[in-house]
Amino acid sequence: MLTIPFIRENKAAVIERLAIKNFTNTSLLDDVLELDEQRRLLQKESDDTLAETNKLAREIGEMYKSGKAQQANLLKETNADLKEKAKALGEQLEALKTQIQDKLVEIPNLPHPDVPKGRTPADNLIVYEEGQMPELPASAVPHWDLVSTYKLIDFELGNKVTGAGFPFYTGKGARLQRALINFFLDEAIAAGYREVQPPLLVNEASAYGTGQLPDKEGQMYTIGLDKLYLIPTAEVPVTNIFRDVILNESELPVRTTAYSSCFRREAGSWGKHVRGLNRLHQFDKVEIVEVAHPEKSYETLEKMRAHVSSVLQKLELPFRILKLCGGDMSFTSALTYDFEVYSAAQQMWLEVSSVSNFENFQANRMKLRFKDKEGNIQLAHTLNGSALALPRIVAALLENNQDENGINIPKVLQQYTGFERID
């Protein structure tokens, strides 16, 4: 969430940068500034009124002490009126603050100056590509056929028990899932991230803090009776560990990793790009989250990008990195790298990770701050990344490593799976 002083002092620049995200509702900025001006005037009137009531209270006390009870009683009536006025002003102030907040949360984060202009994924910028494209046998098939042949995933059973987008992993398919989760966690821990196991449900304050509410309310599963939300990513509970927390500068960066199931309602329509594991309502993911010093957050982003790259290299998957254009970025992100792996049997790139810097956008919403060496309180920067999301990794691993008789398991995973092949 943008701060009002920043908007007031940089309005033209804010409008220019929001245009990169194709945000055109700039009247929101005027509304916020106008409401804030009203708030400031009202705040002054409220402060003056409260000061006057305090002054009169002292005078009344002195009058009673000096035996001037009649005069004191007259002043008490005046002071009672002032207190009622102060109460009414306070209620008006709270209403104004709510209006301002409601307007502010509709304004997206500003994109970093390096974010390319564009409206669709076609405008994203490929910044890196690595790996050899596998040569598959003539008998090669996409993963939704492989998992059926080798009894790794049962989509029909998931549909029966829950619905489309909730698959059952079975046999070696389940073991492959568990192997990848453990491998991803071990890699993150080795890179200096502290593991936590978060709740799969969060409250409204947590969903608001990371920007899922009110922007993505329709994309989350809700537990209406309890006003809780199934998490779309471990980013939400993990980042909210630090909500309403003031860290010391010496504690930064704080690096956390977590495995969780993730739940998303927007699974999309039927088609090749959403078949099988390509898009699910429930899936597993290992997340990395960092709280960083504002002056070092982009250095941190590059380190997170390097970490995800190293994991994909060890899996021997061809991958590329894209810098997202303004139109394809999330509401909360300042700069995002997407990682895609090449799925040979489908002959298409599949997104498996987003690594993003949110600067102080989330921190402002959740009051995540740190105390610098001079004792000043500042907003921290937050970052997160998928390291990695499992479904499309599994799809690419199965497809790219198939031969006429089965599927080879990458060497780095064999100590986790306990088997070298699926056949």
C-alpha positions in Angstrom: 0.0 0.0 0.0 1.4 3.4 -1.0 1.8 6.0 1.7 0.0 9.3 1.6 3.1 11.5 2.0 4.7 9.6 -0.9 1.7 10.2 -3.1 1.4 13.9 -2.1 5.1 14.6 -2.8 5.4 12.5 -6.0 2.0 12.5 -7.6 3.1 13.0 -11.2 5.7 10.3 -10.9 3.2 7.9 -9.3 0.8 8.5 -12.1 3.6 7.9 -14.7 4.7 4.6 -13.0 1.2 3.3 -12.5 0.6 3.7 -16.2 3.2 1.0 -16.8 0.8 -1.4 -15.0 -1.9 0.0 -17.2 -3.6 1.5 -14.2 -5.7 4.5 -15.4 -8.0 5.2 -12.4 -5.8 8.1 -11.3 -8.8 10.0 -9.8 -8.2 7.7 -6.8 -5.1 9.6 -6.1 -7.0 12.9 -6.1 -9.7 11.3 -3.9 -7.1 10.2 -1.3 -5.3 13.5 -1.2 -8.6 15.4 -0.9 -9.8 13.2 1.9 -6.5 13.4 3.7 -6.7 17.2 3.5 -10.1 17.0 5.2 -8.7 14.6 7.7 -5.8 17.0 8.6 -8.2 19.9 9.1 -10.5 17.8 11.2 -7.6 16.4 13.1 -6.5 20.0 14.0 -10.0 20.9 15.1 -10.2 17.7 17.2 -6.8 18.3 18.8 -7.7 22.0 19.5 -11.0 20.9 21.1 -9.4 18.2 23.3 -6.7 20.8 24.3 -9.5 23.2 25.3 -11.3 20.6 27.3 -8.1 19.7 29.2 -7.5 23.4 29.9 -11.0 23.9 31.2 -10.7 20.7 33.3 -7.7 22.2 35.0 -9.4 25.5 35.6 -12.5 23.8 37.0 -10.3 21.9 39.4 -8.6 25.1 40.6 -12.0 26.9 41.0 -13.3 24.1 43.3 -10.1 24.3 45.3 -10.5 28.1 45.8 -14.2 27.8 46.7 -15.6 29.1 43.4 -18.1 26.2 43.0 -20.7 28.2 41.2 -18.3 29.4 38.5 -16.9 25.9 38.3 -20.3 24.4 37.7 -20.9 26.8 34.8 -17.6 25.9 33.2 -18.5 22.2 33.6 -21.5 22.7 31.4 -19.3 24.3 28.8 -16.7 21.6 29.1 -19.4 18.9 28.7 -20.5 20.5 25.4 -16.8 20.5 24.3 -16.5 16.8 25.2 -19.5 16.0 23.1 -18.0 18.0 20.2 -14.7 16.2 20.6 -16.5 12.8 20.6 -18.4 13.7 17.4 -15.1 15.0 15.7 -13.4 11.7 16.7 -16.2 9.7 15.0 -15.9 11.8 11.9 -12.1 11.3 11.9 -12.5 7.5 12.1 -15.0 7.5 9.2 -12.6 9.6 7.1 -9.7 7.3 7.9 -11.8 4.3 6.8 -12.7 6.1 3.5 -9.0 6.9 2.9 -8.0 3.3 3.6 -10.7 2.0 1.3 -9.3 4.2 -1.5 -5.6 3.4 -0.8 -6.1 -0.4 -1.0 -7.4 0.0 -4.6 -4.1 1.5 -5.8 -1.6 -1.1 -6.9 2.1 -1.1 -6.0 4.4 1.0 -8.2 6.5 -1.0 -10.7 10.2 -0.7 -10.5 11.8 1.5 -13.2 13.3 -1.7 -14.9 9.8 -3.2 -15.4 9.1 -3.4 -19.2 6.0 -1.8 -20.7 3.4 -4.2 -22.0 -0.1 -5.5 -21.5 0.0 -9.3 -21.9 2.4 -12.2 -21.2 3.6 -11.8 -24.8 5.2 -8.6 -23.8 7.3 -10.2 -21.0 11.1 -10.0 -21.5 13.2 -13.2 -21.6 16.3 -12.4 -19.6 18.0 -15.8 -19.4 17.7 -19.3 -20.9 19.6 -22.5 -20.0 19.5 -26.2 -20.7 19.3 -28.6 -23.6 15.9 -29.5 -25.1 15.4 -33.3 -24.6 15.1 -35.6 -27.6 12.1 -37.8 -27.0 11.3 -41.2 -28.6 8.6 -41.4 -31.2 6.4 -43.0 -28.6 6.6 -40.0 -26.2 3.3 -38.8 -24.7 2.2 -36.0 -22.4 2.3 -36.4 -18.7 -1.5 -37.0 -18.3 -1.1 -40.2 -20.3 2.1 -41.2 -18.5 0.6 -40.9 -15.0 -2.3 -43.1 -16.1 0.0 -45.7 -17.7 2.2 -45.9 -14.6 -0.5 -45.3 -12.1 1.1 -42.2 -10.6 -1.8 -39.8 -10.4 -5.6 -40.5 -10.4 -7.5 -37.5 -11.7 -10.8 -39.3 -11.9 -10.6 -40.4 -8.3 -9.9 -36.9 -7.2 -12.9 -35.7 -9.2 -15.1 -38.3 -7.5 -13.9 -37.5 -4.0 -13.7 -33.7 -4.3 -13.9 -32.3 -7.8 -11.8 -31.3 -10.8 -8.4 -30.0 -10.0 -7.9 -32.1 -6.8 -5.8 -35.1 -8.0 -4.9 -38.2 -6.0 -1.1 -39.0 -6.1 -0.6 -42.8 -5.8 2.3 -45.2 -5.5 5.5 -43.8 -7.0 3.7 -40.7 -7.9 3.1 -40.0 -4.2 6.7 -40.8 -3.4 7.9 -38.5 -6.2 5.9 -35.7 -4.6 7.4 -36.3 -1.2 10.9 -36.6 -2.7 10.5 -33.2 -4.4 9.2 -31.5 -1.3 12.1 -32.8 0.8 14.6 -31.9 -1.9 13.3 -28.3 -2.2 13.2 -27.8 1.5 16.8 -29.2 1.9 18.0 -26.9 -0.8 16.4 -23.9 0.8 17.7 -24.8 4.3 21.2 -25.2 2.9 20.9 -21.7 1.3 20.2 -20.2 4.8 16.4 -20.2 5.0 14.8 -21.2 8.3 12.1 -23.8 7.9 8.6 -23.3 9.4 5.4 -25.3 8.9 2.6 -22.7 8.7 -1.2 -23.1 9.1 -3.2 -23.7 5.9 -5.9 -21.3 7.0 -5.5 -17.5 7.6 -7.7 -14.8 9.0 -8.8 -11.6 7.1 -6.0 -9.5 8.6 -3.4 -11.9 7.2 -5.0 -12.0 3.8 -5.2 -8.2 3.8 -1.6 -7.8 4.9 -0.1 -9.6 1.9 -2.6 -8.1 -0.6 -4.9 -11.0 -1.3 -7.7 -9.0 0.2 -9.5 -7.1 -1.3 -7.8 -7.7 -4.7 -8.1 -11.5 -4.9 -11.0 -12.4 -2.7 -12.7 -14.3 -5.5 -9.7 -16.5 -6.1 -9.5 -17.9 -2.6 -11.6 -20.6 -0.9 -13.4 -19.2 2.2 -14.5 -20.8 5.4 -17.5 -18.5 5.8 -18.7 -19.4 9.2 -15.3 -18.7 10.7 -14.2 -15.9 8.3 -11.0 -17.8 7.4 -9.3 -18.4 4.1 -7.5 -21.4 2.7 -4.0 -20.1 1.7 -3.2 -19.6 -2.0 0.5 -19.8 -1.1 2.6 -20.1 2.0 3.7 -16.5 1.4 0.5 -15.4 3.2 1.0 -17.0 6.7 4.8 -16.8 6.6 5.0 -13.1 5.8 2.4 -12.4 8.4 4.7 -13.8 11.0 6.1 -10.3 11.0 2.8 -8.4 11.0 2.9 -5.6 13.6 6.5 -6.4 14.4 9.4 -4.0 14.8 12.7 -5.8 14.0 16.2 -4.5 14.7 18.3 -3.7 11.6 20.8 -6.2 12.8 18.2 -9.0 12.3 17.8 -8.3 8.6 17.5 -10.1 6.3 15.1 -12.6 7.8 15.0 -15.7 5.6 12.2 -18.3 5.9 11.1 -21.3 3.9 7.9 -23.4 4.2 6.2 -26.2 2.4 2.4 -26.1 2.2 -0.5 -27.2 0.1 -2.0 -24.3 -1.8 -5.6 -23.7 -2.8 -6.8 -21.5 -5.7 -10.3 -21.3 -7.1 -9.3 -19.9 -10.5 -8.2 -23.1 -12.2 -9.2 -21.9 -15.7 -11.1 -23.5 -18.6 -10.5 -26.7 -20.4 -7.7 -27.0 -22.9 -4.2 -28.3 -23.6 -2.7 -25.5 -21.4 -4.7 -26.5 -18.4 -4.8 -30.3 -18.8 -3.5 -32.7 -16.2 -1.1 -31.0 -13.8 -0.9 -27.8 -15.7 -3.4 -26.0 -13.5 -5.0 -27.3 -10.3 -7.2 -26.1 -7.5 -4.9 -27.8 -4.9 -1.2 -28.2 -5.3 2.0 -28.4 -3.2 4.7 -25.8 -3.2 7.9 -24.8 -1.2 8.1 -21.1 -0.7 11.0 -18.8 0.3 10.2 -15.5 2.0 12.6 -12.7 3.0 12.3 -9.5 5.0 15.0 -7.2 3.8 16.6 -3.8 4.4 15.2 -1.3 1.8 18.7 -0.6 0.5 19.4 -4.3 -0.1 16.1 -5.7 -1.3 17.1 -5.8 -5.0 20.4 -7.5 -4.2 18.2 -10.0 -2.2 15.9 -10.5 -5.2 18.9 -11.5 -7.4 20.1 -14.0 -4.7 16.6 -15.5 -4.6 16.6 -15.7 -8.4 20.0 -17.5 -8.3 18.7 -20.0 -5.7 15.7 -21.0 -7.9 18.0 -21.3 -10.9 20.3 -23.6 -9.0 17.5 -25.9 -8.0 16.3 -26.2 -11.6 19.9 -26.8 -12.8 20.2 -29.8 -10.3 16.9 -31.2 -11.7 18.5 -30.9 -15.2 15.4 -29.2 -16.6 15.7 -26.6 -19.5 14.4 -23.3 -18.1 14.1 -19.7 -18.9 13.6 -16.5 -16.8 11.3 -13.8 -17.8 11.0 -10.3 -16.4 7.3 -9.6 -16.3 5.9 -6.5 -18.1 3.7 -4.1 -16.2 0.4 -5.5 -17.5 1.3 -9.1 -16.4 2.5 -8.2 -12.9 0.5 -8.8 -9.7 -1.2 -6.0 -7.9 1.3 -6.1 -5.1 4.6 -6.6 -6.9 7.3 -4.0 -7.8 9.3 -6.4 -9.9 8.8 -10.1 -10.7 10.8 -12.8 -12.4 8.9 -15.8 -13.7 10.7 -19.1 -14.2 9.4 -21.5 -16.9 10.6 -25.0 -17.7 10.2 -26.6 -21.1 7.8 -29.5 -21.3 9.0 -31.5 -24.2 6.0 -33.8 -24.9 3.6 -30.7 -24.8 6.2 -28.6 -26.6 5.5 -25.6 -24.4 6.9 -23.6 -21.6 5.3 -24.1 -18.1 5.6 -21.5 -15.4 7.0 -23.0 -12.2 8.0 -20.1 -10.1 7.5 -16.3 -9.5 10.2 -14.4 -7.5 9.0 -10.9 -6.5 10.1 -7.9 -4.6 7.2 -6.0 -3.1 9.3 -3.3 -1.6 7.4 -1.7 1.3 3.9 -2.3 -0.2 3.1 -5.3 2.0 5.1 -4.0 4.9 2.9 -0.8 5.0 -0.3 -2.9 5.1 0.9 -5.1 7.9 3.0 -2.5 9.8 6.2 -4.5 9.4 9.0 -2.2 10.5 12.6 -2.2 11.7 14.7 0.1 13.9 17.8 1.4 12.2 21.1 2.1 14.0 20.1 5.6 14.7 16.9 4.4 16.4 14.6 5.5 13.5 11.6 3.3 12.6 11.3 2.4 8.9 9.2 0.1 6.8 11.0 -3.1 5.7 10.9 -4.6 2.3 9.3 -8.1 1.7 10.1 -10.6 -1.1 9.0 -14.1 -1.9 9.5 -16.8 -4.4 8.3 -20.3 -5.3 11.2 -22.7 -4.8 9.4 -24.6 -6.3 5.7 -25.3 -7.2 5.4 -29.0 -7.8 2.7 -29.8 -10.4 4.4 -28.5 -13.5 7.8 -29.6 -12.3 6.4 -33.1 -12.1 4.9 -32.7 -15.5 8.2 -31.7 -17.1 10.2 -34.3 -15.2 8.0 -37.1 -16.4 7.7 -35.9 -20.0 11.4 -35.0 -20.5 12.8 -38.1 -18.9 10.6 -40.7 -20.6 11.9 -43.4 -22.9 10.3 -46.4 -24.6 10.2 -48.5 -21.4 9.6 -46.0 -18.6 10.7 -42.8 -16.9 14.2 -42.0 -15.6 14.5 -40.1 -12.3 17.1 -37.3 -12.1 20.2 -38.3 -10.1 19.7 -35.6 -7.5 16.3 -37.0 -6.6 17.2 -40.7 -6.4 18.3 -40.5 -2.8 14.9 -39.0 -2.0 12.7 -41.3 -4.1 14.6 -44.6 -3.3 14.2 -45.6 -7.0 16.0 -44.7 -10.3 13.2 -45.4 -12.7 9.5 -45.7 -13.0 8.5 -48.6 -15.2 
